[in-house]
C-alpha cells in the first residue's frame, strides 16, 4: 500500500470550497481558551464542509499565529463570525429553525451512537470551555444534549477531539457513509 502524495489528493481550492455545497452543520465554540483547539476545529470544519463557525465569548478569532498554526489555512475557507454571547447566537439560529445540540455530559443526554439526524435539518453543535464545558444556560436553551460515550477513568475528551468525533459521526450519518 502506497501513501498518496498531496498532489494526488482531490483537494478543493479556496474558491471551490466557498462554492461547494456545505454539510448542514454549524459549530458554536462557547468560551474556548486554547488557540490550538480553535485552529483544530477550523481544520475539522474544513474537512467535512461545515457551513460556519461561531466564536463566542473569550474564544479568540483569526488572524492569530497560534490559531493559524493548527488551522493550516482553514480560517480562509470556513466562514466564521464572532459573537460576545453564545445565547444570542443560539436564539438567532433557533429562530431560523436550526436545531441546537450541546455536546455535554448531562442528565437525559442522548448518546452519540443513538442519535440519528433528521433529513433536511440543519444542526448547530455547541462545544464548551475546556474546564467548565458548555455553560448551563446554553445547555438549557439547547434542543438536544448529546454525550460521547466514554468507558475509561477520565470521561473527558479534548474539545478538538470531541468536535472531530461528533462532526464525523453526524457527517457519516447524513451522507450514509459506513
Secondary structure as GFF3:
##gff-version 3
##sequence-region A 1 178
A	DSSP	three_ten_helix	6	8	.	.	.	ID=ss1
A	DSSP	alpha_helix	14	19	.	.	.	ID=ss2
A	DSSP	beta_strand	23	30	.	.	.	ID=ss3
A	DSSP	alpha_helix	35	47	.	.	.	ID=ss4
A	DSSP	beta_strand	50	56	.	.	.	ID=ss5
A	DSSP	alpha_helix	65	71	.	.	.	ID=ss6
A	DSSP	beta_strand	80	83	.	.	.	ID=ss7
A	DSSP	alpha_helix	86	95	.	.	.	ID=ss8
A	DSSP	beta_strand	99	103	.	.	.	ID=ss9
A	DSSP	beta_strand	110	111	.	.	.	ID=ss10
A	DSSP	three_ten_helix	112	114	.	.	.	ID=ss11
A	DSSP	beta_strand	123	128	.	.	.	ID=ss12
A	DSSP	alpha_helix	136	141	.	.	.	ID=ss13
A	DSSP	beta_strand	144	147	.	.	.	ID=ss14
A	DSSP	alpha_helix	159	174	.	.	.	ID=ss15
###
